[in-house]
Amino acid sequence: MSKFTTETAKKAGAKGGKHIKTKQWEQLGDFLTDAGAKRAMDILNDLPDDEYLDQFGKLLNYFKPRMQSTQLDANVTERVITGITFDE
């Protein structure tokens, strides 16, 4: 088990400060929402309509996932049919 020492305190940063990984993640987010988004829009705008819609849908699903894949509805009011009969 590792001990908290002066060396590990230096690696962790100042008390209350952000960890280096957090800073890197924020920088990546800034790029994705600024320069990266601008470039992606330029590329998308040059695509034919069918490809544009396909790629735009993927980006939209990444940004705001489909509701049925992220939420469960516990208030089920419909009956489920368990058997099928055929008329002759």
TAHUZI-V716463 format. One line per field, one symbol per residue. ss: DSSP state (a for helix, b for strand, c for the rest). burial: 1 if it has 24 or more other C-alpha atoms within 12 Angstrom, else 0. Layout:
# TAHUZI-V716463
ss=???
burial=???
This chain:
# TAHUZI-V716463
ss=cccccaaaaaaacccccccaaaaaaaaaaaaaacaaaaaaaaaaacccaaaaaaaaaaaaaaacccaaaacccccccccccccccccc
burial=0000000000000000000000000000000000000000000000000000000000000000000000000000000000000000
